[in-house]
Amino acid sequence: MGVLVALLRPDGTVEFSNAALEHQLGVSRRSLEGATFSHFLTEPALLQTALAAIQGRECETLRCDASLRRPFSAALPVHMQVSPGPRAGEVVVELWPLEQQARQDREERLTEQAQLTKDLVRNLAHEVKNPLGGIRGAAQLLDMELPDPQWKEYTGVILHEVDRLQSLVDRLLAPHRHPRQLGDVNIHEVCERVRALVLAEHPQGLRIVRDYDASIPEFRGDREELIQALLNIVQNAAQALAGRMAAGEDACIVLRTRVARQVTLGRQRHRLVLQLHVIDNGPGVPEALRERIFYPLVSGRDGGTGLGLTLAHTLVQRHHGRIECDSRPGHTDFCILIPMP
């Protein structure tokens, strides 16, 4: 969603509008031209006051927050700037959707915080890795020297816990160990691979519904990274549905692919963006965790490591994309957004 722009005549009617404004209002340029623009604001007096001030040369530019009335959608909060147009009496109205700005600010804040946390965890993992090897080697030597089998039970505990920590460290370091293998990726092959893996793990009680846009073209990416990212999200959804499966209730995951146009990721505008939705009908993400679910070691499940979504987020970021989460009881939607050529 870009800047919405309208050029108004001295009487406040629309002389020109850009495509972004037409898209948000859901009307054609022909319908907009000649219309009184203040009618599209929930508080028309704001624009009328701004027009009088600009045309009376009381100020050069006027800025305020407003709401854009849309015929077929909820009102859109915007930051409005009104300034003189190219000809006498004309004004230019520029509108910045506040929800977009808030989303971008939140995305940048979360990305920065997540990167700091991942750097900290990765450095910590490196520091832990070497001592773990020493502890395991010493436990193995001790196990061989102990004459009483009863004592070997304790060395077995040491070895088991060291291996568990080693596995955790390996998962923390995994995204940074292997070179990327870029190639042409068919996103539906990725979805089918993940679907088969998860259904093999949950053969009873789980439905995974396909809702694909078959027209989506291939794009450049790392197929294995995308499989891992999607697998982590779908496995997370399946684990959230464990209660429904155990109770014999309908447990459903939907894999949905679509293409969105003119989407801003970070601060960059992309003509085409892949939208890959993973939608489940589970209990939803606890509200206290929604802002932190992509941080390392944050989990809403007993026994969870809190690494699955972190790894997925890292792998999607490596494709210059992002993951969004919209969750409420009975409907959780993780959406992977990846720019396409």
Secondary structure per residue as TSV (DSSP state, phi and psi in degrees):
chain	resnum	aa	ss	phi	psi
A	1	M	-	360.0	118.1
A	2	G	-	-97.5	-163.1
A	3	V	-	-74.6	136.1
A	4	L	E	-94.3	128.7
A	5	V	E	-129.9	136.6
A	6	A	E	-137.4	137.9
A	7	L	E	-102.7	122.4
A	8	L	E	-108.7	143.7
A	9	R	-	-74.5	169.5
A	10	P	T	-56.0	-28.5
A	11	D	T	-86.0	4.5
A	12	G	S	87.7	5.4
A	13	T	B	-88.2	156.5
A	14	V	E	-80.3	125.5
A	15	E	E	-97.2	-35.6
A	16	F	E	-150.2	146.5
A	17	S	E	-140.7	148.4
A	18	N	-	-88.3	170.1
A	19	A	H	-63.3	-34.3
A	20	A	H	-63.9	-39.4
A	21	L	H	-67.8	-43.6
A	22	E	H	-59.4	-41.5
A	23	H	H	-63.7	-43.8
A	24	Q	H	-67.3	-37.6
A	25	L	H	-80.1	-19.9
A	26	G	T	73.2	27.8
A	27	V	-	-130.6	160.6
A	28	S	-	-81.4	163.6
A	29	R	H	-62.4	-36.3
A	30	R	H	-63.8	-37.2
A	31	S	H	-71.2	-32.0
A	32	L	H	-75.7	-39.5
A	33	E	T	-63.2	125.2
A	34	G	T	93.4	-11.1
A	35	A	S	-79.7	151.2
A	36	T	B	-77.7	115.7
A	37	F	G	-66.9	-30.5
A	38	S	G	-61.5	-21.4
A	39	H	G	-67.1	-18.9
A	40	F	G	-88.9	2.2
A	41	L	B	-106.3	143.4
A	42	T	S	-67.1	-24.1
A	43	E	S	-124.4	84.7
A	44	P	H	-56.6	-29.4
A	45	A	H	-61.1	-27.3
A	46	L	H	-59.4	-47.2
A	47	L	H	-71.4	-39.8
A	48	Q	H	-60.8	-40.6
A	49	T	H	-64.4	-42.1
A	50	A	H	-64.9	-41.9
A	51	L	H	-61.4	-44.8
A	52	A	H	-62.3	-40.1
A	53	A	H	-68.0	-42.4
A	54	I	H	-69.4	-46.5
A	55	Q	H	-70.2	-27.2
A	56	G	T	-86.6	4.0
A	57	R	T	57.2	31.4
A	58	E	S	-74.6	-24.7
A	59	C	-	-154.3	159.8
A	60	E	S	-82.8	-41.9
A	61	T	-	-142.1	141.4
A	62	L	E	-124.4	131.9
A	63	R	E	-123.7	141.9
A	64	C	E	-163.2	164.8
A	65	D	E	-90.7	141.0
A	66	A	E	-147.0	-177.1
A	67	S	E	-132.7	130.0
A	68	L	E	-90.1	120.8
A	69	R	-	-79.0	125.4
A	70	R	-	-116.1	131.6
A	71	P	T	-59.7	-34.0
A	72	F	T	-118.2	10.6
A	73	S	S	-145.2	172.1
A	74	A	-	-67.3	156.9
A	75	A	-	-58.4	143.8
A	76	L	E	-106.5	114.8
A	77	P	E	-65.2	133.4
A	78	V	E	-139.4	158.5
A	79	H	E	-101.1	122.1
A	80	M	E	-106.9	133.8
A	81	Q	E	-123.0	127.6
A	82	V	E	-116.9	127.0
A	83	S	E	-143.8	163.2
A	84	P	E	-61.3	144.4
A	85	G	-	-88.4	-173.9
A	86	P	S	-72.0	-24.4
A	87	R	S	-118.7	158.3
A	88	A	T	-54.9	131.6
A	89	G	T	87.0	-21.6
A	90	E	-	-77.0	154.6
A	91	V	E	-135.0	151.3
A	92	V	E	-107.1	126.8
A	93	V	E	-108.3	122.1
A	94	E	E	-116.7	133.6
A	95	L	E	-124.9	126.1
A	96	W	E	-109.0	114.5
A	97	P	E	-59.6	125.0
A	98	L	H	-69.3	-32.3
A	99	E	H	-65.6	-35.1
A	100	Q	H	-66.9	-45.0
A	101	Q	H	-63.4	-42.8
A	102	A	H	-63.5	-39.6
A	103	R	H	-65.9	-42.3
A	104	Q	H	-64.5	-43.7
A	105	D	H	-61.7	-43.5
A	106	R	H	-65.4	-40.6
A	107	E	H	-63.0	-44.3
A	108	E	H	-65.9	-39.8
A	109	R	H	-64.9	-44.9
A	110	L	H	-67.4	-38.9
A	111	T	H	-64.3	-43.6
A	112	E	H	-64.0	-44.7
A	113	Q	H	-66.0	-41.0
A	114	A	H	-64.3	-38.7
A	115	Q	H	-65.5	-42.5
A	116	L	H	-61.2	-43.3
A	117	T	H	-65.6	-42.5
A	118	K	H	-65.2	-39.2
A	119	D	H	-62.2	-42.3
A	120	L	H	-63.1	-47.1
A	121	V	H	-65.7	-40.2
A	122	R	H	-64.6	-41.7
A	123	N	H	-64.6	-40.4
A	124	L	H	-63.5	-40.8
A	125	A	H	-61.3	-41.1
A	126	H	H	-62.5	-39.7
A	127	E	H	-67.5	-33.0
A	128	V	H	-78.5	-30.0
A	129	K	H	-59.4	-48.3
A	130	N	H	-65.2	-47.5
A	131	P	H	-58.8	-33.8
A	132	L	H	-61.6	-40.7
A	133	G	H	-62.5	-41.0
A	134	G	H	-65.3	-42.4
A	135	I	H	-62.8	-42.5
A	136	R	H	-65.6	-43.1
A	137	G	H	-62.8	-42.5
A	138	A	H	-64.9	-38.6
A	139	A	H	-66.1	-37.1
A	140	Q	H	-65.9	-43.9
A	141	L	H	-62.4	-42.7
A	142	L	H	-63.1	-40.0
A	143	D	H	-61.1	-37.9
A	144	M	H	-71.9	-26.5
A	145	E	H	-89.4	-17.4
A	146	L	-	-74.0	125.4
A	147	P	-	-80.8	-26.9
A	148	D	-	-95.8	118.9
A	149	P	H	-57.6	-25.7
A	150	Q	H	-60.9	-36.7
A	151	W	H	-73.7	-24.0
A	152	K	H	-64.1	-22.5
A	153	E	H	-60.4	-36.7
A	154	Y	H	-73.5	-39.5
A	155	T	H	-66.7	-31.3
A	156	G	H	-63.2	-39.3
A	157	V	H	-63.3	-43.6
A	158	I	H	-59.8	-47.4
A	159	L	H	-63.4	-41.3
A	160	H	H	-63.5	-44.4
A	161	E	H	-71.3	-35.4
A	162	V	H	-63.1	-42.8
A	163	D	H	-64.4	-36.9
A	164	R	H	-65.1	-42.9
A	165	L	H	-67.1	-36.8
A	166	Q	H	-63.0	-41.1
A	167	S	H	-62.9	-40.2
A	168	L	H	-64.2	-44.3
A	169	V	H	-62.8	-42.1
A	170	D	H	-60.8	-39.2
A	171	R	H	-68.5	-35.2
A	172	L	H	-65.8	-34.8
A	173	L	H	-92.4	-10.3
A	174	A	G	-53.4	-46.5
A	175	P	G	-64.1	-16.6
A	176	H	G	-106.4	4.2
A	177	R	T	-94.7	-32.6
A	178	H	S	-110.8	139.6
A	179	P	-	-66.2	150.0
A	180	R	-	-77.0	146.9
A	181	Q	-	-116.6	90.5
A	182	L	E	-82.4	141.0
A	183	G	E	-167.2	-175.6
A	184	D	E	-77.4	127.9
A	185	V	E	-115.2	128.4
A	186	N	-	-97.1	111.8
A	187	I	H	-63.5	-25.8
A	188	H	H	-77.7	-26.8
A	189	E	H	-66.4	-38.7
A	190	V	H	-61.5	-47.3
A	191	C	H	-61.4	-43.1
A	192	E	H	-66.2	-37.5
A	193	R	H	-63.0	-46.6
A	194	V	H	-65.7	-42.3
A	195	R	H	-58.1	-44.9
A	196	A	H	-63.8	-41.8
A	197	L	H	-63.9	-44.1
A	198	V	H	-72.9	-38.2
A	199	L	H	-67.7	-30.8
A	200	A	H	-66.5	-33.0
A	201	E	H	-78.7	-28.4
A	202	H	-	-128.6	72.5
A	203	P	-	-71.1	-18.3
A	204	Q	S	-119.6	130.8
A	205	G	S	88.2	-3.2
A	206	L	E	-118.3	129.3
A	207	R	E	-108.6	135.2
A	208	I	E	-120.2	110.5
A	209	V	E	-93.9	134.2
A	210	R	E	-90.5	133.9
A	211	D	E	-140.1	79.6
A	212	Y	-	-103.0	146.2
A	213	D	-	-96.1	101.9
A	214	A	T	-67.8	-12.7
A	215	S	T	-82.8	-6.2
A	216	I	-	-65.5	125.2
A	217	P	-	-79.0	169.4
A	218	E	-	-70.3	158.1
A	219	F	E	-145.4	165.9
A	220	R	E	-79.2	130.9
A	221	G	E	-175.8	179.6
A	222	D	E	-100.6	108.3
A	223	R	H	-59.8	-44.2
A	224	E	H	-66.9	-37.6
A	225	E	H	-64.4	-40.6
A	226	L	H	-69.3	-37.2
A	227	I	H	-61.2	-44.7
A	228	Q	H	-64.5	-42.7
A	229	A	H	-62.5	-48.2
A	230	L	H	-67.2	-39.4
A	231	L	H	-59.9	-42.8
A	232	N	H	-61.5	-40.7
A	233	I	H	-70.0	-43.1
A	234	V	H	-68.4	-39.6
A	235	Q	H	-62.1	-39.1
A	236	N	H	-60.9	-42.1
A	237	A	H	-65.0	-42.0
A	238	A	H	-63.2	-39.7
A	239	Q	H	-65.7	-35.3
A	240	A	H	-67.0	-23.4
A	241	L	T	-93.1	4.1
A	242	A	H	-57.1	-40.3
A	243	G	H	-62.7	-41.5
A	244	R	H	-66.6	-40.7
A	245	M	H	-63.9	-42.9
A	246	A	H	-64.6	-32.2
A	247	A	T	-86.5	-0.9
A	248	G	T	76.4	15.9
A	249	E	-	-87.5	165.4
A	250	D	-	-65.4	119.3
A	251	A	E	-116.8	113.7
A	252	C	E	-132.6	136.4
A	253	I	E	-121.0	133.2
A	254	V	E	-110.1	128.8
A	255	L	E	-102.9	114.1
A	256	R	E	-123.9	129.7
A	257	T	E	-116.8	136.7
A	258	R	E	-146.5	167.1
A	259	V	E	-114.8	131.1
A	260	A	E	-110.2	150.9
A	261	R	E	-115.4	146.4
A	262	Q	E	54.7	61.0
A	263	V	E	-110.3	138.1
A	264	T	E	-96.8	121.8
A	265	L	E	-114.9	118.7
A	266	G	T	68.4	-122.2
A	267	R	T	-112.6	10.7
A	268	Q	E	-108.1	134.5
A	269	R	E	-88.7	133.2
A	270	H	E	-122.6	136.1
A	271	R	E	-66.7	-44.2
A	272	L	E	-129.7	137.4
A	273	V	E	-137.1	132.6
A	274	L	E	-74.0	133.1
A	275	Q	E	-114.1	115.4
A	276	L	E	-115.9	108.4
A	277	H	E	-96.7	138.1
A	278	V	E	-118.9	107.0
A	279	I	E	-115.3	128.2
A	280	D	E	-127.7	160.9
A	281	N	-	-106.2	36.4
A	282	G	S	-83.0	-166.5
A	283	P	S	-73.7	-13.2
A	284	G	-	94.0	162.0
A	285	V	-	-79.4	130.1
A	286	P	-	-55.0	137.2
A	287	E	G	-57.5	-34.8
A	288	A	G	-65.9	-19.1
A	289	L	G	-103.1	-8.6
A	290	R	T	-62.1	-33.4
A	291	E	T	-82.6	-8.2
A	292	R	T	-124.7	7.5
A	293	I	T	-65.7	-20.7
A	294	F	T	-94.3	2.6
A	295	Y	S	-79.4	146.7
A	296	P	T	-60.9	142.2
A	297	L	T	68.2	16.9
A	298	V	-	-103.4	119.0
A	299	S	-	-139.6	142.5
A	300	G	S	-99.9	10.9
A	301	R	S	-122.5	134.8
A	302	D	T	-59.6	129.4
A	303	G	T	85.1	-3.3
A	304	G	-	-77.7	148.2
A	305	T	-	-87.6	-18.5
A	306	G	S	72.2	26.2
A	307	L	-	-112.7	-20.0
A	308	G	H	-61.0	-50.8
A	309	L	H	-72.8	-31.2
A	310	T	H	-61.9	-46.1
A	311	L	H	-64.9	-42.7
A	312	A	H	-59.1	-44.3
A	313	H	H	-61.7	-43.0
A	314	T	H	-62.8	-44.2
A	315	L	H	-68.5	-36.6
A	316	V	H	-69.9	-39.3
A	317	Q	H	-60.3	-34.6
A	318	R	T	-65.3	-16.4
A	319	H	T	-101.2	17.3
A	320	H	T	64.1	26.7
A	321	G	-	-113.9	-167.3
A	322	R	E	-149.9	165.0
A	323	I	E	-118.9	130.9
A	324	E	E	-110.8	150.4
A	325	C	E	-130.5	125.9
A	326	D	E	-122.7	114.9
A	327	S	E	-136.3	137.6
A	328	R	E	-151.8	162.5
A	329	P	T	-55.0	126.6
A	330	G	T	89.9	-6.9
A	331	H	E	-157.1	109.4
A	332	T	E	-123.7	127.8
A	333	D	E	-124.8	108.4
A	334	F	E	-95.2	122.5
A	335	C	E	-117.1	119.1
A	336	I	E	-89.5	126.6
A	337	L	E	-115.2	122.6
A	338	I	E	-133.6	127.4
A	339	P	E	-65.7	145.6
A	340	M	E	-122.3	156.5
A	341	P	-	-68.4	360.0
